[in-house]
Amino acid sequence: MNSAAKIHRTRDAVVEMEKVLNLGGFDLDRALDLFAQWLTQPGLPRGEWKRLVKSFRAGAREQWAQPIGIIDTFSCVQMLGRNHPLGRPAFEKSYARARYGDACKLGQKAFCQGFDMHAMIGGDIDIDQGFERLSSLLASLPQEHQHLPGEMPPEPAAKPVWILDNPDIDQVYFALARPGCRAGDPDRIALRLANYALGSGGFSSRLMQRVRSEMGHTYGIHSSLSLDQLMSPFQIQSFTHTTNLGTMLDLITDELDLIRSTGFTETEVADARQHLHGALPLHLTSPDAILHVVSDGLLAGLDVEDLEADWHAIPATSLEQVNQAARRLIGDGAFHLALIGPAQEILPQVDRHGPAAVFPFRTAPDRWLENV
């Protein structure tokens, strides 16, 4: 089929799907037929491809112009290395290099029966009808088997301090990072609670209380622990006036040492339990939200029974389990440190953290790991 016919077919399919959706979702069979068509014969008009590339390039240009928009990416590359999927971020030139033909080939191989495939359906449909429709959908997928490479272990940069030099600002944005964990980790509940009490719980977290509320060094500080199927870093991120950087880093280090040695209080952990236990039901308010949660769990090797057990385990997790998880997150206290700000003022305040690599602010990510 020539390219003009492909474009015409895809446009017709889009129009037809819009008609189906406008029926309020009553024509489920027709919607599934169109979905199967897109899974087995993906296509995209070249005009639409150009629009997507232009849109993504503009979004990347805006993101990479702001220090706060790239500190997370900068830290991830430093902590995980080039071979890890999260160590190869997309930026404006990445989208400019993308080719329509390559994208079509990837799309044609995206869904094959050879994958460890999970199919789900939710909403106003009974179990028998759901199984029937999903079985038909899976049967229509290509038989081709495709072997995906396994995840590479993190390869932290040799230099523990990275600086993107931006001499035009008087603030410094920074991220402390250590290896995190995966979604199926046996200690995942205790780790989530420890992360909440340490830094992800807003004003109830220890770092926010100590660094902002008591000492006034920043407007905000938080920690993050992404429990996904891929290994992600455990990070602590914040910002402050450049002249205050050394003092703030010392304060964070002292607080982490205190948590590691004495742990959290029962009040702190009780607050974390109450929040996390109540947050999940509030999130599961639609079939779409439920399917997303279940899908993420299945990709991480957790079935529905595991997800339900995780929720019930939150209030039963002990103070000692949470404190042990916090000690695991903090480790020996050796974090990689990524910063964005004026290097000339930053370097004297971070020399005790180890050797530093300095890059001009506009340096592209594919050059961050060169000679470091």
C-alpha positions as CSV (number, residue, x, y, z in Angstrom):
1,M,0.0,0.0,0.0
2,N,1.4,3.4,-1.0
3,S,1.9,6.2,1.5
4,A,-1.1,8.2,0.3
5,A,-3.4,5.2,0.9
6,K,-1.9,4.7,4.3
7,I,-2.5,8.3,5.3
8,H,-6.1,8.1,3.9
9,R,-6.7,4.9,5.9
10,T,-5.4,6.3,9.1
11,R,-7.5,9.5,8.8
12,D,-10.6,7.4,8.1
13,A,-9.8,5.4,11.2
14,V,-9.5,8.5,13.3
15,V,-12.8,9.9,12.1
16,E,-14.5,6.5,12.7
17,M,-13.1,6.4,16.3
18,E,-14.4,9.9,17.0
19,K,-17.8,8.7,15.9
20,V,-17.6,5.7,18.2
21,L,-16.5,7.8,21.2
22,N,-19.3,10.3,20.5
23,L,-21.8,7.5,21.1
24,G,-20.7,7.6,24.8
25,G,-18.7,4.4,24.5
26,F,-21.8,2.2,23.8
27,D,-20.3,0.6,20.6
28,L,-17.6,-1.4,22.4
29,D,-17.1,-3.9,19.6
30,R,-16.4,-1.3,17.0
31,A,-14.0,0.5,19.3
32,L,-12.1,-2.7,20.0
33,D,-12.0,-3.4,16.2
34,L,-10.4,0.0,15.6
35,F,-8.0,-0.5,18.6
36,A,-6.9,-3.9,17.1
37,Q,-6.3,-2.2,13.8
38,W,-4.0,0.4,15.3
39,L,-2.1,-2.3,17.3
40,T,-1.5,-4.5,14.3
41,Q,-1.2,-1.9,11.5
42,P,0.1,1.4,13.2
43,G,0.3,4.4,11.0
44,L,0.6,8.2,11.2
45,P,0.2,10.9,8.5
46,R,3.5,12.6,7.8
47,G,1.9,15.9,8.4
48,E,0.9,14.8,11.9
49,W,4.5,13.5,12.4
50,K,5.9,16.9,11.6
51,R,3.5,18.5,14.0
52,L,4.5,16.1,16.8
53,V,8.2,16.6,16.3
54,K,7.7,20.4,16.3
55,S,5.6,20.2,19.5
56,F,8.1,18.0,21.3
57,R,11.1,20.1,20.2
58,A,9.3,23.2,21.6
59,G,8.5,21.5,24.8
60,A,12.1,20.3,25.3
61,R,13.5,23.7,24.4
62,E,11.3,25.3,27.2
63,Q,12.2,22.6,29.7
64,W,15.9,22.7,29.1
65,A,16.0,26.5,29.4
66,Q,15.0,26.4,33.1
67,P,17.5,25.0,35.8
68,I,14.6,23.6,37.9
69,G,13.4,21.7,34.8
70,I,16.6,19.7,34.3
71,I,18.1,19.1,37.7
72,D,16.2,15.8,38.0
73,T,17.4,14.6,34.6
74,F,21.0,15.8,35.3
75,S,21.1,13.9,38.6
76,C,19.6,10.7,37.0
77,V,22.3,10.6,34.3
78,Q,25.0,11.2,36.9
79,M,23.7,8.4,39.1
80,L,22.6,5.8,36.6
81,G,25.0,6.1,33.7
82,R,24.6,6.0,29.9
83,N,23.6,2.3,29.6
84,H,20.5,2.7,31.8
85,P,17.2,3.7,30.1
86,L,16.9,6.8,32.4
87,G,20.5,7.7,31.6
88,R,19.6,8.7,28.0
89,P,17.2,11.6,28.3
90,A,15.6,13.2,25.2
91,F,16.4,16.9,24.4
92,E,15.7,19.1,21.5
93,K,18.3,17.6,19.2
94,S,17.0,14.1,20.0
95,Y,13.7,15.0,18.6
96,A,15.2,16.7,15.6
97,R,17.1,13.5,14.8
98,A,14.0,11.3,15.0
99,R,13.0,9.8,11.6
100,Y,9.5,9.0,10.5
101,G,10.4,5.6,9.0
102,D,12.2,4.5,12.2
103,A,9.2,5.4,14.3
104,C,6.9,3.4,12.0
105,K,9.2,0.3,12.3
106,L,9.2,0.6,16.1
107,G,5.4,1.0,16.1
108,Q,5.0,-2.2,14.1
109,K,7.0,-4.1,16.6
110,A,5.6,-2.5,19.7
111,F,2.9,-5.2,20.3
112,C,3.6,-8.8,19.5
113,Q,2.4,-12.1,21.1
114,G,6.0,-12.9,22.1
115,F,6.0,-10.3,24.8
116,D,5.0,-10.9,28.4
117,M,1.8,-9.2,27.5
118,H,-0.9,-8.1,30.0
119,A,-4.4,-7.1,28.7
120,M,-7.0,-5.5,30.9
121,I,-10.5,-4.1,30.5
122,G,-12.6,-2.3,33.0
123,G,-15.9,-0.4,33.5
124,D,-19.4,-1.6,32.9
125,I,-18.7,-5.1,31.5
126,D,-19.0,-8.5,33.1
127,I,-16.1,-11.0,33.5
128,D,-17.1,-13.4,30.7
129,Q,-17.6,-10.6,28.2
130,G,-14.3,-9.0,29.2
131,F,-12.4,-12.2,28.7
132,E,-14.0,-12.9,25.4
133,R,-13.1,-9.4,24.0
134,L,-9.5,-9.5,25.4
135,S,-8.9,-13.0,24.0
136,S,-10.0,-11.8,20.6
137,L,-7.8,-8.7,20.8
138,L,-4.7,-10.7,21.8
139,A,-5.3,-13.2,19.0
140,S,-5.1,-10.5,16.4
141,L,-1.6,-9.4,17.4
142,P,1.4,-10.4,15.2
143,Q,3.1,-13.7,16.1
144,E,6.6,-12.2,15.8
145,H,8.8,-12.7,18.8
146,Q,11.1,-9.8,19.9
147,H,13.7,-10.1,22.6
148,L,14.3,-7.0,24.5
149,P,17.7,-6.3,26.2
150,G,17.7,-6.6,30.0
151,E,18.1,-3.6,32.2
152,M,21.7,-2.6,32.8
153,P,22.8,-2.0,36.4
154,P,23.5,1.6,37.4
155,E,26.9,3.0,36.6
156,P,27.4,6.1,38.7
157,A,29.8,8.7,37.3
158,A,33.3,8.6,38.7
159,K,33.2,12.2,39.9
160,P,30.6,12.5,42.7
161,V,30.0,16.2,42.0
162,W,28.5,17.5,38.8
163,I,27.9,21.2,38.1
164,L,26.1,22.8,35.2
165,D,27.6,26.2,35.2
166,N,25.0,29.0,34.9
167,P,26.7,32.3,35.9
168,D,23.6,34.3,35.2
169,I,21.6,33.2,38.3
170,D,22.1,33.8,42.0
171,Q,20.5,30.6,43.2
172,V,21.7,27.0,43.0
173,Y,19.5,24.0,42.3
174,F,20.8,20.7,43.6
175,A,20.0,17.0,43.9
176,L,21.6,14.4,46.2
177,A,21.2,10.9,44.7
178,R,21.8,7.3,45.7
179,P,20.7,4.0,44.1
180,G,16.9,3.5,44.8
181,C,14.9,0.3,44.4
182,R,12.3,-1.4,42.2
183,A,8.6,-1.7,42.6
184,G,8.7,-5.4,43.6
185,D,11.2,-4.8,46.4
186,P,10.2,-6.9,49.4
187,D,10.7,-3.9,51.7
188,R,8.7,-1.6,49.4
189,I,6.1,-0.5,52.0
190,A,8.6,0.3,54.6
191,L,10.7,2.2,52.1
192,R,7.7,4.3,50.9
193,L,6.8,5.2,54.5
194,A,10.5,6.1,55.2
195,N,10.6,8.3,52.2
196,Y,7.4,10.0,53.2
197,A,8.7,10.7,56.7
198,L,12.1,11.8,55.4
199,G,11.2,14.2,52.6
200,S,8.2,13.4,50.4
201,G,5.5,14.3,53.0
202,G,5.5,18.0,52.6
203,F,5.5,20.0,55.8
204,S,5.1,16.9,57.9
205,S,8.5,15.5,56.6
206,R,11.7,15.8,58.6
207,L,13.7,17.7,56.0
208,M,11.0,20.2,55.4
209,Q,10.5,20.8,59.1
210,R,14.2,21.1,59.8
211,V,15.6,22.9,56.7
212,R,12.7,25.2,55.9
213,S,10.4,25.7,58.9
214,E,13.2,25.8,61.6
215,M,16.2,27.2,59.7
216,G,14.6,29.1,56.7
217,H,17.2,28.1,54.2
218,T,14.8,27.3,51.3
219,Y,11.1,27.6,50.3
220,G,11.0,23.8,49.6
221,I,12.9,20.6,49.9
222,H,11.7,17.1,49.1
223,S,12.8,13.5,48.6
224,S,11.6,11.1,45.9
225,L,11.7,7.3,45.6
226,S,10.2,6.0,42.3
227,L,9.0,2.5,42.8
228,D,8.9,1.5,39.1
229,Q,9.8,-1.6,37.2
230,L,13.2,0.0,36.4
231,M,15.7,1.0,39.0
232,S,15.5,4.8,39.7
233,P,17.6,6.9,42.1
234,F,16.6,7.9,45.6
235,Q,16.9,11.7,45.5
236,I,16.8,14.8,47.7
237,Q,16.2,18.0,45.8
238,S,16.1,21.6,46.8
239,F,17.4,25.1,46.0
240,T,18.8,28.0,47.9
241,H,20.7,31.3,47.5
242,T,24.2,30.5,46.2
243,T,26.0,31.9,49.2
244,N,23.9,29.6,51.5
245,L,24.7,26.3,49.7
246,G,27.5,25.0,52.0
247,T,25.5,25.7,55.2
248,M,22.4,24.0,53.7
249,L,24.3,20.9,52.6
250,D,25.8,20.5,56.0
251,L,22.4,20.8,57.6
252,I,21.0,18.1,55.4
253,T,23.9,15.8,56.1
254,D,23.5,16.3,59.8
255,E,19.8,15.5,59.7
256,L,20.4,12.4,57.6
257,D,23.0,11.2,60.1
258,L,20.5,11.8,62.9
259,I,17.8,9.8,61.2
260,R,20.2,7.0,60.5
261,S,21.3,6.9,64.1
262,T,18.1,7.5,66.1
263,G,15.3,7.0,63.5
264,F,11.9,8.6,63.3
265,T,9.4,9.1,66.1
266,E,6.2,7.1,66.3
267,T,4.3,10.3,65.6
268,E,6.2,10.8,62.3
269,V,5.6,7.2,61.2
270,A,1.9,7.2,62.2
271,D,1.4,10.3,60.1
272,A,3.1,8.6,57.1
273,R,0.9,5.5,57.6
274,Q,-2.3,7.5,57.8
275,H,-1.5,9.5,54.7
276,L,-0.4,6.6,52.4
277,H,-3.2,4.3,53.6
278,G,-5.9,6.9,52.8
279,A,-4.4,8.3,49.6
280,L,-4.8,5.1,47.5
281,P,-8.6,4.8,47.8
282,L,-9.0,8.5,47.1
283,H,-7.0,7.9,43.9
284,L,-9.0,4.9,42.7
285,T,-12.1,6.8,41.6
286,S,-12.5,5.6,38.0
287,P,-12.0,2.4,36.0
288,D,-9.2,4.2,34.2
289,A,-7.3,5.0,37.4
290,I,-7.8,1.4,38.6
291,L,-6.4,-0.1,35.4
292,H,-3.4,2.2,35.5
293,V,-2.6,1.1,39.1
294,V,-3.0,-2.6,38.2
295,S,-1.0,-2.2,35.0
296,D,1.9,-0.6,36.8
297,G,1.8,-3.5,39.3
298,L,1.7,-6.2,36.7
299,L,4.7,-4.6,34.9
300,A,6.6,-4.7,38.2
301,G,5.8,-8.4,38.8
302,L,3.0,-7.8,41.3
303,D,-0.5,-9.3,40.8
304,V,-3.8,-7.8,42.1
305,E,-3.5,-9.8,45.4
306,D,0.0,-8.3,46.0
307,L,-1.4,-4.8,45.4
308,E,-4.2,-5.4,47.9
309,A,-1.8,-6.9,50.4
310,D,0.5,-3.9,50.1
311,W,-2.4,-1.6,51.0
312,H,-3.3,-3.7,54.0
313,A,0.3,-3.8,55.1
314,I,0.7,0.0,55.4
315,P,-0.9,0.3,58.9
316,A,0.8,-2.9,60.1
317,T,4.4,-1.7,59.2
318,S,6.3,-1.1,62.5
319,L,8.4,1.8,63.5
320,E,11.5,-0.4,63.5
321,Q,10.8,-1.5,59.9
322,V,10.5,2.1,58.8
323,N,13.6,3.1,60.6
324,Q,15.5,0.2,59.0
325,A,14.2,1.2,55.6
326,A,15.4,4.8,56.2
327,R,18.9,3.5,57.1
328,R,18.9,1.6,53.8
329,L,17.9,4.7,51.9
330,I,20.6,6.8,53.5
331,G,23.2,4.1,53.4
332,D,26.7,5.2,54.3
333,G,25.7,8.8,53.6
334,A,27.7,9.0,50.4
335,F,25.5,10.7,47.8
336,H,26.2,11.9,44.4
337,L,25.7,15.7,44.2
338,A,24.4,17.4,41.0
339,L,24.1,21.2,41.0
340,I,23.0,24.0,38.6
341,G,24.3,27.5,39.3
342,P,27.4,29.7,39.1
343,A,30.3,27.2,39.3
344,Q,32.8,29.8,40.5
345,E,30.7,30.3,43.7
346,I,29.7,26.7,44.0
347,L,33.0,24.9,43.8
348,P,34.5,26.3,47.1
349,Q,31.4,25.1,49.0
350,V,31.4,21.5,47.7
351,D,35.1,20.6,47.6
352,R,34.7,18.3,50.6
353,H,32.2,16.2,48.6
354,G,34.8,15.0,46.2
355,P,36.1,15.8,42.7
356,A,33.8,17.9,40.5
357,A,33.0,17.9,36.8
358,V,31.9,21.3,35.4
359,F,29.8,21.7,32.2
360,P,28.6,24.8,30.5
361,F,24.8,25.2,31.1
362,R,23.9,24.5,27.4
363,T,25.9,21.3,27.2
364,A,23.8,18.5,25.7
365,P,23.2,15.3,27.8
366,D,25.0,13.1,25.4
367,R,28.2,14.9,26.4
368,W,27.7,14.8,30.2
369,L,29.4,11.5,30.6
370,E,32.4,12.3,28.4
371,N,35.7,12.1,30.3
372,V,34.0,12.0,33.8
